[in-house]
Amino acid sequence: MNLALFDLDHTLIAGDSDSEWPKFLTQRGLLNEAHQRQSEAYYRQYLDGTLDIDRFLAFQLKPLASFERTELDALHAEYMREHILPIIPDKARAILAAHQAAGDVIVIVTATNRFITEPIARELGVENLIAIELEQDEAGNFTGRPSGVPSFRDGKIVRVEAWLAERGETLASYEKVFFYSDSHNDLPLLSRVSHPVAVDPDSALLAHATRQGWPVISLRD
């Protein structure tokens, strides 16, 4: 049996779900333009490899505490229709289907939070999701704070190994371990698996993948 790990943003979807969410809220008049500009600044830091994940999460998750969970779920349904469904490539669905047909265990491993990504994983037919976890109060509403180890850079390794340990497994339990990603931020986990695959990679990852002889593919239509 094989294990197929997938990054989400710019890998299985042709965009960034963490950036699209505040854009959606700004368009609805629920966040101001200053918040959107800061969100874009953090995204540029992510792209150039300088993102402070703790500072980013303190900023990005704070608006979630301003809404009841039922309000957020209703907003997310609109967000999915307008911002996410149009950027899911057919090739992404096809590669997931191929791994499913082969009987592989499929996991999405993302540095975006679970609230945003769980419905996307469900739409893609992927049951296993490793994402930024969110603290909730007794009523089930979000506090605006993360919980546990963020699944970002080396944190993806920590979270994948913890998920495997819960199953009584390690990476070595699988004949092949694939990891598909677009980002140089995922080099720690890409370097740990037996079958790393660069998907529509950024320039830094493309250069590294080329040096290492890793497969480079595109899932864009």
C-alpha positions as CSV (number, residue, x, y, z in Angstrom):
1,M,0.0,0.0,0.0
2,N,1.2,3.5,-0.8
3,L,0.7,6.8,0.9
4,A,-0.1,9.9,-1.2
5,L,0.3,13.3,0.5
6,F,-1.0,16.4,-1.2
7,D,-0.5,20.1,-0.5
8,L,-3.6,22.0,-1.2
9,D,-3.1,25.6,-2.3
10,H,-1.6,26.0,-5.7
11,T,-1.3,22.3,-5.9
12,L,-4.8,20.7,-5.9
13,I,-6.4,24.1,-6.4
14,A,-5.2,26.8,-8.8
15,G,-5.0,29.5,-6.1
16,D,-4.6,30.1,-2.4
17,S,-7.6,29.3,-0.2
18,D,-6.1,31.3,2.7
19,S,-5.8,34.4,0.6
20,E,-9.2,34.0,-1.1
21,W,-11.0,33.9,2.2
22,P,-10.2,37.5,3.4
23,K,-10.7,38.7,-0.2
24,F,-14.2,37.2,-0.1
25,L,-14.9,38.8,3.3
26,T,-13.6,42.2,2.1
27,Q,-15.9,42.0,-1.0
28,R,-18.8,41.3,1.4
29,G,-17.8,44.4,3.4
30,L,-17.0,42.2,6.4
31,L,-13.3,43.2,6.5
32,N,-11.7,46.5,5.5
33,E,-9.2,47.2,2.8
34,A,-6.4,47.6,5.3
35,H,-6.9,44.0,6.4
36,Q,-6.8,42.8,2.8
37,R,-3.6,44.7,2.2
38,Q,-1.9,43.2,5.2
39,S,-3.1,39.8,4.2
40,E,-1.5,40.3,0.8
41,A,1.7,41.4,2.5
42,Y,1.8,38.2,4.5
43,Y,1.2,36.2,1.4
44,R,4.2,37.8,-0.2
45,Q,6.3,36.8,2.8
46,Y,5.0,33.2,2.4
47,L,6.1,33.2,-1.2
48,D,9.6,34.5,-0.5
49,G,10.1,32.2,2.5
50,T,10.2,34.9,5.3
51,L,6.7,34.3,6.8
52,D,6.5,34.2,10.7
53,I,3.7,31.6,11.0
54,D,2.8,32.7,14.6
55,R,2.4,36.3,13.7
56,F,0.5,35.4,10.5
57,L,-2.0,33.1,12.4
58,A,-2.6,35.7,15.1
59,F,-3.6,38.1,12.3
60,Q,-5.4,35.7,9.9
61,L,-7.5,33.8,12.5
62,K,-8.6,36.8,14.6
63,P,-11.7,37.6,12.3
64,L,-13.1,34.1,12.9
65,A,-13.8,35.1,16.5
66,S,-16.1,37.9,15.3
67,F,-18.7,35.5,13.9
68,E,-20.9,32.7,15.3
69,R,-20.0,29.4,13.8
70,T,-23.4,29.1,12.0
71,E,-22.7,32.5,10.3
72,L,-19.2,31.3,9.3
73,D,-20.5,28.1,7.8
74,A,-23.1,30.0,5.7
75,L,-20.4,32.4,4.5
76,H,-18.1,29.5,3.7
77,A,-20.7,27.9,1.5
78,E,-20.8,31.1,-0.6
79,Y,-17.1,31.3,-0.6
80,M,-16.8,27.7,-1.9
81,R,-19.2,28.4,-4.8
82,E,-17.7,31.7,-5.8
83,H,-13.9,31.4,-5.0
84,I,-13.0,27.7,-4.8
85,L,-15.1,25.5,-7.1
86,P,-14.0,27.6,-10.1
87,I,-10.3,26.9,-9.4
88,I,-10.3,23.2,-8.9
89,P,-8.7,21.8,-12.0
90,D,-10.0,18.6,-13.6
91,K,-6.5,17.2,-13.6
92,A,-6.4,17.5,-9.8
93,R,-9.5,15.5,-9.5
94,A,-8.1,13.0,-11.9
95,I,-4.8,12.4,-10.0
96,L,-6.7,11.9,-6.8
97,A,-9.0,9.4,-8.5
98,A,-6.0,7.6,-9.8
99,H,-4.5,7.2,-6.3
100,Q,-7.9,6.2,-5.0
101,A,-8.2,3.5,-7.7
102,A,-4.8,2.2,-6.8
103,G,-6.0,1.8,-3.2
104,D,-3.6,4.4,-1.8
105,V,-4.1,6.3,1.5
106,I,-4.6,9.9,0.5
107,V,-4.0,12.8,2.9
108,I,-4.1,16.6,2.3
109,V,-1.4,18.3,4.3
110,T,-1.9,22.1,4.3
111,A,-0.7,25.2,6.1
112,T,-4.2,26.7,5.8
113,N,-6.6,26.2,8.7
114,R,-9.2,23.4,9.0
115,F,-12.2,25.7,8.9
116,I,-11.3,26.9,5.4
117,T,-9.9,23.6,4.1
118,E,-12.2,20.8,5.5
119,P,-15.1,21.6,3.0
120,I,-12.5,21.8,0.2
121,A,-11.1,18.4,1.1
122,R,-14.6,17.0,1.3
123,E,-15.4,18.4,-2.2
124,L,-12.2,16.7,-3.5
125,G,-13.3,13.4,-1.9
126,V,-10.4,13.3,0.5
127,E,-11.2,12.1,4.0
128,N,-7.8,12.6,5.7
129,L,-6.9,16.2,6.3
130,I,-3.9,17.6,8.2
131,A,-4.4,21.4,8.6
132,I,-3.9,24.2,11.1
133,E,-6.2,23.4,14.0
134,L,-8.3,26.0,15.6
135,E,-9.2,26.6,19.2
136,Q,-12.9,26.7,20.0
137,D,-14.9,27.8,23.0
138,E,-17.5,25.7,24.8
139,A,-20.2,26.8,22.3
140,G,-18.1,25.6,19.4
141,N,-17.2,29.1,18.2
142,F,-13.6,30.0,17.2
143,T,-11.5,32.0,19.6
144,G,-9.2,33.3,16.9
145,R,-6.2,31.3,18.1
146,P,-4.6,28.2,16.7
147,S,-4.2,24.9,18.5
148,G,-1.2,22.6,18.4
149,V,1.7,22.5,16.0
150,P,1.1,24.5,12.8
151,S,1.3,22.3,9.7
152,F,3.9,24.6,8.1
153,R,7.4,23.8,6.9
154,D,8.9,21.3,9.4
155,G,5.6,21.4,11.2
156,K,4.2,19.3,8.3
157,I,6.6,16.5,9.2
158,V,5.7,16.7,12.9
159,R,2.0,16.6,12.1
160,V,2.2,13.8,9.5
161,E,4.3,11.7,11.8
162,A,1.8,12.3,14.6
163,W,-1.1,11.3,12.3
164,L,0.7,8.1,11.3
165,A,1.5,7.3,14.9
166,E,-2.2,7.5,15.8
167,R,-2.7,4.8,13.1
168,G,0.2,2.7,14.5
169,E,2.3,3.5,11.4
170,T,5.4,5.4,10.2
171,L,6.4,6.5,6.8
172,A,8.3,3.2,6.5
173,S,5.0,1.4,6.8
174,Y,4.3,2.2,3.2
175,E,6.0,0.9,0.1
176,K,5.9,4.3,-1.6
177,V,5.2,7.7,0.0
178,F,4.3,10.5,-2.5
179,F,4.2,14.2,-1.6
180,Y,2.8,16.6,-4.2
181,S,3.5,20.3,-3.6
182,D,4.1,23.6,-5.5
183,S,6.1,25.4,-2.8
184,H,9.7,25.6,-1.6
185,N,8.2,26.0,1.9
186,D,7.4,22.2,1.7
187,L,11.0,21.1,1.0
188,P,11.4,19.6,4.5
189,L,8.6,17.1,3.9
190,L,9.4,16.7,0.2
191,S,12.9,15.7,1.2
192,R,11.6,13.0,3.6
193,V,9.3,11.1,1.3
194,S,10.4,8.4,-1.2
195,H,8.5,10.0,-4.1
196,P,8.5,13.8,-4.1
197,V,6.6,15.5,-6.9
198,A,6.8,19.2,-7.8
199,V,3.4,20.5,-9.0
200,D,3.4,23.7,-10.9
201,P,6.3,24.7,-8.7
202,D,7.5,28.1,-7.7
203,S,11.0,29.0,-9.0
204,A,12.9,27.9,-5.9
205,L,11.2,24.5,-5.8
206,L,11.6,24.1,-9.6
207,A,15.3,24.7,-9.3
208,H,15.7,22.2,-6.4
209,A,13.5,19.6,-8.1
210,T,15.5,19.9,-11.3
211,R,18.8,19.4,-9.4
212,Q,17.4,16.4,-7.5
213,G,15.8,14.8,-10.6
214,W,12.3,15.0,-9.1
215,P,9.3,14.7,-11.3
216,V,7.8,18.1,-12.3
217,I,4.1,18.0,-13.4
218,S,1.2,20.4,-13.9
219,L,-2.3,19.9,-12.7
220,R,-3.6,23.1,-14.4
221,D,-6.2,22.7,-17.1
